[in-house]
């Protein structure tokens, strides 16, 4: 079962850190970044995605952890 990359499929070139609704789809229940093998994102977009999530966390748009 081959998962296709969401960002390649939707032709998304830039992952915006302010789009928290999109970024939340790639977090686990404990607010951890989902691994590639579970999310199905390609390595290029996984790097961009993790950087966007880290920026959103730093700007207090997303949580670092859950309580």
Biopython code that builds the backbone (N, CA, C, O; Angstrom):
import numpy as np
from Bio.PDB.StructureBuilder import StructureBuilder

atoms = [
    (1, "UNK", "N", (0.842, -1.178, 0.000)),
    (1, "UNK", "CA", (0.000, 0.000, 0.000)),
    (1, "UNK", "C", (0.888, 1.243, 0.000)),
    (1, "UNK", "O", (1.489, 1.588, 1.017)),
    (2, "UNK", "N", (0.961, 1.888, -1.115)),
    (2, "UNK", "CA", (1.808, 3.080, -1.282)),
    (2, "UNK", "C", (0.974, 4.322, -1.008)),
    (2, "UNK", "O", (-0.024, 4.571, -1.684)),
    (3, "UNK", "N", (1.392, 5.106, -0.006)),
    (3, "UNK", "CA", (0.726, 6.381, 0.268)),
    (3, "UNK", "C", (1.360, 7.444, -0.614)),
    (3, "UNK", "O", (2.573, 7.460, -0.825)),
    (4, "UNK", "N", (0.523, 8.322, -1.119)),
    (4, "UNK", "CA", (1.066, 9.410, -1.932)),
    (4, "UNK", "C", (1.148, 10.672, -1.075)),
    (4, "UNK", "O", (0.357, 10.866, -0.152)),
    (5, "UNK", "N", (2.095, 11.503, -1.393)),
    (5, "UNK", "CA", (2.331, 12.725, -0.627)),
    (5, "UNK", "C", (1.164, 13.690, -0.826)),
    (5, "UNK", "O", (0.761, 13.970, -1.955)),
    (6, "UNK", "N", (0.631, 14.190, 0.279)),
    (6, "UNK", "CA", (-0.496, 15.118, 0.226)),
    (6, "UNK", "C", (-0.120, 16.393, -0.508)),
    (6, "UNK", "O", (-0.910, 16.913, -1.296)),
    (7, "UNK", "N", (1.091, 16.905, -0.256)),
    (7, "UNK", "CA", (1.498, 18.179, -0.838)),
    (7, "UNK", "C", (1.810, 18.041, -2.325)),
    (7, "UNK", "O", (1.563, 18.970, -3.094)),
    (8, "UNK", "N", (2.350, 16.895, -2.740)),
    (8, "UNK", "CA", (2.589, 16.663, -4.169)),
    (8, "UNK", "C", (1.257, 16.496, -4.904)),
    (8, "UNK", "O", (1.076, 17.000, -6.012)),
    (9, "UNK", "N", (0.325, 15.775, -4.261)),
    (9, "UNK", "CA", (-0.970, 15.515, -4.876)),
    (9, "UNK", "C", (-1.777, 16.791, -5.047)),
    (9, "UNK", "O", (-2.433, 16.980, -6.071)),
    (10, "UNK", "N", (-1.733, 17.680, -4.038)),
    (10, "UNK", "CA", (-2.479, 18.936, -4.086)),
    (10, "UNK", "C", (-1.701, 20.061, -4.760)),
    (10, "UNK", "O", (-2.204, 21.179, -4.879)),
    (11, "UNK", "N", (-0.484, 19.776, -5.198)),
    (11, "UNK", "CA", (0.392, 20.729, -5.884)),
    (11, "UNK", "C", (0.650, 21.966, -5.013)),
    (11, "UNK", "O", (0.573, 23.100, -5.485)),
    (12, "UNK", "N", (0.956, 21.722, -3.731)),
    (12, "UNK", "CA", (1.263, 22.793, -2.787)),
    (12, "UNK", "C", (2.779, 22.975, -2.765)),
    (12, "UNK", "O", (3.513, 22.056, -2.401)),
    (13, "UNK", "N", (3.237, 24.146, -3.151)),
    (13, "UNK", "CA", (4.677, 24.415, -3.214)),
    (13, "UNK", "C", (5.220, 24.924, -1.877)),
    (13, "UNK", "O", (6.349, 24.605, -1.503)),
    (14, "UNK", "N", (4.420, 25.713, -1.158)),
    (14, "UNK", "CA", (4.871, 26.368, 0.056)),
    (14, "UNK", "C", (3.938, 26.007, 1.197)),
    (14, "UNK", "O", (2.723, 26.167, 1.079)),
    (15, "UNK", "N", (4.493, 25.519, 2.305)),
    (15, "UNK", "CA", (3.703, 25.188, 3.482)),
    (15, "UNK", "C", (3.794, 26.377, 4.439)),
    (15, "UNK", "O", (4.861, 26.667, 4.980)),
    (16, "UNK", "N", (2.675, 27.058, 4.643)),
    (16, "UNK", "CA", (2.652, 28.263, 5.461)),
    (16, "UNK", "C", (2.493, 27.894, 6.927)),
    (16, "UNK", "O", (1.615, 27.104, 7.277)),
    (17, "UNK", "N", (3.330, 28.455, 7.781)),
    (17, "UNK", "CA", (3.265, 28.147, 9.208)),
    (17, "UNK", "C", (2.027, 28.738, 9.861)),
    (17, "UNK", "O", (1.651, 28.312, 10.953)),
    (18, "UNK", "N", (1.377, 29.718, 9.215)),
    (18, "UNK", "CA", (0.175, 30.335, 9.771)),
    (18, "UNK", "C", (-1.084, 29.506, 9.504)),
    (18, "UNK", "O", (-2.136, 29.766, 10.090)),
    (19, "UNK", "N", (-0.977, 28.512, 8.624)),
    (19, "UNK", "CA", (-2.109, 27.644, 8.309)),
    (19, "UNK", "C", (-2.127, 26.480, 9.305)),
    (19, "UNK", "O", (-1.728, 25.364, 8.973)),
    (20, "UNK", "N", (-2.593, 26.751, 10.523)),
    (20, "UNK", "CA", (-2.528, 25.750, 11.586)),
    (20, "UNK", "C", (-3.514, 24.608, 11.375)),
    (20, "UNK", "O", (-3.286, 23.503, 11.868)),
    (21, "UNK", "N", (-4.595, 24.850, 10.660)),
    (21, "UNK", "CA", (-5.562, 23.777, 10.395)),
    (21, "UNK", "C", (-4.921, 22.672, 9.559)),
    (21, "UNK", "O", (-5.148, 21.489, 9.813)),
    (22, "UNK", "N", (-4.133, 23.049, 8.578)),
    (22, "UNK", "CA", (-3.425, 22.060, 7.748)),
    (22, "UNK", "C", (-2.333, 21.365, 8.548)),
    (22, "UNK", "O", (-2.163, 20.150, 8.447)),
    (23, "UNK", "N", (-1.598, 22.126, 9.337)),
    (23, "UNK", "CA", (-0.487, 21.554, 10.095)),
    (23, "UNK", "C", (-0.959, 20.593, 11.172)),
    (23, "UNK", "O", (-0.250, 19.639, 11.493)),
    (24, "UNK", "N", (-2.146, 20.822, 11.742)),
    (24, "UNK", "CA", (-2.666, 19.938, 12.798)),
    (24, "UNK", "C", (-2.934, 18.530, 12.273)),
    (24, "UNK", "O", (-2.929, 17.574, 13.048)),
    (25, "UNK", "N", (-3.169, 18.390, 10.970)),
    (25, "UNK", "CA", (-3.399, 17.062, 10.395)),
    (25, "UNK", "C", (-2.152, 16.190, 10.465)),
    (25, "UNK", "O", (-2.248, 14.967, 10.363)),
    (26, "UNK", "N", (-0.988, 16.800, 10.637)),
    (26, "UNK", "CA", (0.269, 16.063, 10.643)),
    (26, "UNK", "C", (0.877, 15.984, 12.037)),
    (26, "UNK", "O", (2.083, 15.782, 12.177)),
    (27, "UNK", "N", (0.042, 16.143, 13.077)),
    (27, "UNK", "CA", (0.475, 15.988, 14.460)),
    (27, "UNK", "C", (-0.246, 14.800, 15.078)),
    (27, "UNK", "O", (-1.374, 14.481, 14.699)),
    (28, "UNK", "N", (0.416, 14.142, 16.040)),
    (28, "UNK", "CA", (-0.222, 13.049, 16.774)),
    (28, "UNK", "C", (-1.080, 13.638, 17.890)),
    (28, "UNK", "O", (-1.183, 14.856, 18.030)),
    (29, "UNK", "N", (-1.687, 12.768, 18.671)),
    (29, "UNK", "CA", (-2.521, 13.213, 19.788)),
    (29, "UNK", "C", (-1.742, 13.943, 20.855)),
    (29, "UNK", "O", (-2.297, 14.782, 21.565)),
    (30, "UNK", "N", (-0.447, 13.635, 20.983)),
    (30, "UNK", "CA", (0.396, 14.316, 21.965)),
    (30, "UNK", "C", (1.100, 15.537, 21.371)),
    (30, "UNK", "O", (2.046, 16.051, 21.967)),
    (31, "UNK", "N", (0.660, 15.998, 20.225)),
    (31, "UNK", "CA", (1.200, 17.168, 19.528)),
    (31, "UNK", "C", (2.624, 16.939, 19.033)),
    (31, "UNK", "O", (3.400, 17.887, 18.908)),
    (32, "UNK", "N", (2.969, 15.678, 18.750)),
    (32, "UNK", "CA", (4.268, 15.373, 18.152)),
    (32, "UNK", "C", (4.129, 15.374, 16.632)),
    (32, "UNK", "O", (3.047, 15.123, 16.102)),
    (33, "UNK", "N", (5.220, 15.655, 15.940)),
    (33, "UNK", "CA", (5.211, 15.637, 14.485)),
    (33, "UNK", "C", (5.124, 14.189, 14.017)),
    (33, "UNK", "O", (5.921, 13.345, 14.428)),
    (34, "UNK", "N", (4.152, 13.911, 13.157)),
    (34, "UNK", "CA", (3.925, 12.556, 12.678)),
    (34, "UNK", "C", (5.074, 12.108, 11.769)),
    (34, "UNK", "O", (5.531, 12.894, 10.939)),
    (35, "UNK", "N", (5.549, 10.874, 11.904)),
    (35, "UNK", "CA", (6.638, 10.405, 11.045)),
    (35, "UNK", "C", (6.170, 10.198, 9.601)),
    (35, "UNK", "O", (4.976, 10.070, 9.332)),
    (36, "UNK", "N", (7.119, 10.169, 8.699)),
    (36, "UNK", "CA", (6.825, 10.026, 7.270)),
    (36, "UNK", "C", (6.067, 8.746, 6.961)),
    (36, "UNK", "O", (5.145, 8.750, 6.145)),
    (37, "UNK", "N", (6.449, 7.655, 7.605)),
    (37, "UNK", "CA", (5.816, 6.372, 7.287)),
    (37, "UNK", "C", (4.350, 6.330, 7.697)),
    (37, "UNK", "O", (3.581, 5.529, 7.166)),
    (38, "UNK", "N", (3.955, 7.192, 8.641)),
    (38, "UNK", "CA", (2.555, 7.244, 9.040)),
    (38, "UNK", "C", (1.753, 8.285, 8.269)),
    (38, "UNK", "O", (0.583, 8.063, 7.957)),
    (39, "UNK", "N", (2.371, 9.411, 7.964)),
    (39, "UNK", "CA", (1.648, 10.482, 7.286)),
    (39, "UNK", "C", (1.640, 10.300, 5.769)),
    (39, "UNK", "O", (0.728, 10.775, 5.092)),
    (40, "UNK", "N", (2.656, 9.611, 5.230)),
    (40, "UNK", "CA", (2.720, 9.384, 3.796)),
    (40, "UNK", "C", (3.273, 10.560, 3.015)),
    (40, "UNK", "O", (3.106, 10.625, 1.797)),
    (41, "UNK", "N", (3.925, 11.485, 3.690)),
    (41, "UNK", "CA", (4.494, 12.661, 3.030)),
    (41, "UNK", "C", (5.891, 12.318, 2.516)),
    (41, "UNK", "O", (6.623, 11.570, 3.164)),
    (42, "UNK", "N", (6.263, 12.857, 1.362)),
    (42, "UNK", "CA", (7.598, 12.595, 0.814)),
    (42, "UNK", "C", (8.649, 13.328, 1.647)),
    (42, "UNK", "O", (8.316, 14.230, 2.416)),
    (43, "UNK", "N", (9.905, 12.946, 1.495)),
    (43, "UNK", "CA", (10.969, 13.482, 2.354)),
    (43, "UNK", "C", (11.156, 14.979, 2.157)),
    (43, "UNK", "O", (11.445, 15.698, 3.114)),
    (44, "UNK", "N", (10.993, 15.455, 0.930)),
    (44, "UNK", "CA", (11.140, 16.891, 0.656)),
    (44, "UNK", "C", (10.101, 17.696, 1.427)),
    (44, "UNK", "O", (10.429, 18.692, 2.072)),
    (45, "UNK", "N", (8.857, 17.262, 1.358)),
    (45, "UNK", "CA", (7.795, 17.991, 2.033)),
    (45, "UNK", "C", (7.778, 17.731, 3.535)),
    (45, "UNK", "O", (7.276, 18.563, 4.291)),
    (46, "UNK", "N", (8.316, 16.591, 3.990)),
    (46, "UNK", "CA", (8.402, 16.345, 5.425)),
    (46, "UNK", "C", (9.343, 17.347, 6.080)),
    (46, "UNK", "O", (9.065, 17.831, 7.178)),
    (47, "UNK", "N", (10.447, 17.661, 5.422)),
    (47, "UNK", "CA", (11.383, 18.661, 5.964)),
    (47, "UNK", "C", (10.734, 20.036, 6.023)),
    (47, "UNK", "O", (10.872, 20.747, 7.018)),
    (48, "UNK", "N", (10.027, 20.413, 4.961)),
    (48, "UNK", "CA", (9.344, 21.712, 4.919)),
    (48, "UNK", "C", (8.233, 21.753, 5.968)),
    (48, "UNK", "O", (8.048, 22.763, 6.647)),
    (49, "UNK", "N", (7.495, 20.648, 6.093)),
    (49, "UNK", "CA", (6.390, 20.554, 7.050)),
    (49, "UNK", "C", (6.884, 20.667, 8.490)),
    (49, "UNK", "O", (6.288, 21.388, 9.290)),
    (50, "UNK", "N", (7.958, 19.970, 8.827)),
    (50, "UNK", "CA", (8.459, 20.023, 10.199)),
    (50, "UNK", "C", (8.983, 21.413, 10.537)),
    (50, "UNK", "O", (8.832, 21.872, 11.670)),
    (51, "UNK", "N", (9.595, 22.085, 9.572)),
    (51, "UNK", "CA", (10.067, 23.456, 9.801)),
    (51, "UNK", "C", (8.885, 24.398, 10.029)),
    (51, "UNK", "O", (8.955, 25.284, 10.881)),
    (52, "UNK", "N", (7.803, 24.212, 9.275)),
    (52, "UNK", "CA", (6.619, 25.057, 9.435)),
    (52, "UNK", "C", (5.956, 24.822, 10.794)),
    (52, "UNK", "O", (5.489, 25.765, 11.432)),
    (53, "UNK", "N", (5.918, 23.563, 11.232)),
    (53, "UNK", "CA", (5.329, 23.252, 12.542)),
    (53, "UNK", "C", (6.173, 23.877, 13.647)),
    (53, "UNK", "O", (5.627, 24.427, 14.603)),
    (54, "UNK", "N", (7.487, 23.799, 13.529)),
    (54, "UNK", "CA", (8.373, 24.376, 14.540)),
    (54, "UNK", "C", (8.244, 25.895, 14.588)),
    (54, "UNK", "O", (8.302, 26.485, 15.667)),
    (55, "UNK", "N", (8.071, 26.532, 13.435)),
    (55, "UNK", "CA", (7.863, 27.986, 13.408)),
    (55, "UNK", "C", (6.537, 28.359, 14.044)),
    (55, "UNK", "O", (6.454, 29.335, 14.789)),
    (56, "UNK", "N", (5.494, 27.583, 13.751)),
    (56, "UNK", "CA", (4.179, 27.859, 14.325)),
    (56, "UNK", "C", (4.206, 27.683, 15.844)),
    (56, "UNK", "O", (3.550, 28.433, 16.567)),
    (57, "UNK", "N", (4.964, 26.694, 16.329)),
    (57, "UNK", "CA", (5.101, 26.509, 17.770)),
    (57, "UNK", "C", (5.830, 27.691, 18.398)),
    (57, "UNK", "O", (5.427, 28.183, 19.452)),
    (58, "UNK", "N", (6.890, 28.143, 17.759)),
    (58, "UNK", "CA", (7.671, 29.257, 18.293)),
    (58, "UNK", "C", (6.857, 30.537, 18.333)),
    (58, "UNK", "O", (7.006, 31.333, 19.261)),
    (59, "UNK", "N", (6.000, 30.751, 17.347)),
    (59, "UNK", "CA", (5.155, 31.936, 17.300)),
    (59, "UNK", "C", (3.884, 31.773, 18.130)),
    (59, "UNK", "O", (3.007, 32.636, 18.086)),
    (60, "UNK", "N", (3.770, 30.679, 18.887)),
    (60, "UNK", "CA", (2.648, 30.377, 19.786)),
    (60, "UNK", "C", (1.332, 30.205, 19.034)),
    (60, "UNK", "O", (0.269, 30.522, 19.568)),
    (61, "UNK", "N", (1.393, 29.711, 17.809)),
    (61, "UNK", "CA", (0.181, 29.409, 17.057)),
    (61, "UNK", "C", (-0.262, 27.969, 17.290)),
    (61, "UNK", "O", (-1.431, 27.626, 17.112)),
    (62, "UNK", "N", (0.704, 27.123, 17.695)),
    (62, "UNK", "CA", (0.429, 25.713, 17.967)),
    (62, "UNK", "C", (1.118, 25.334, 19.278)),
    (62, "UNK", "O", (2.110, 25.955, 19.659)),
    (63, "UNK", "N", (0.595, 24.314, 19.971)),
    (63, "UNK", "CA", (1.214, 23.920, 21.234)),
    (63, "UNK", "C", (2.451, 23.053, 21.031)),
    (63, "UNK", "O", (2.576, 22.351, 20.028)),
    (64, "UNK", "N", (3.362, 23.114, 22.000)),
    (64, "UNK", "CA", (4.500, 22.209, 22.014)),
    (64, "UNK", "C", (4.068, 20.836, 22.522)),
    (64, "UNK", "O", (4.508, 19.810, 22.004)),
    (65, "UNK", "N", (3.204, 20.820, 23.538)),
    (65, "UNK", "CA", (2.692, 19.578, 24.120)),
    (65, "UNK", "C", (1.215, 19.751, 24.466)),
    (65, "UNK", "O", (0.666, 20.850, 24.399)),
    (66, "UNK", "N", (0.590, 18.635, 24.838)),
    (66, "UNK", "CA", (-0.770, 18.692, 25.357)),
    (66, "UNK", "C", (-0.732, 18.491, 26.859)),
    (66, "UNK", "O", (0.243, 17.966, 27.396)),
    (67, "UNK", "N", (-1.762, 18.895, 27.520)),
    (67, "UNK", "CA", (-1.783, 18.736, 28.986)),
    (67, "UNK", "C", (-2.464, 17.466, 29.382)),
    (67, "UNK", "O", (-2.573, 17.169, 30.571)),
]
sb = StructureBuilder()
sb.init_structure("model")
sb.init_model(0)
sb.init_chain("A")
sb.init_seg("    ")
for serial, (resi, resn, name, xyz) in enumerate(atoms, 1):
    if name == "N":
        sb.init_residue(resn, " ", resi, " ")
    sb.init_atom(name, np.array(xyz, "f"), 0.0, 1.0, " ", f" {name:<3s}", serial, name[0])
structure = sb.get_structure()
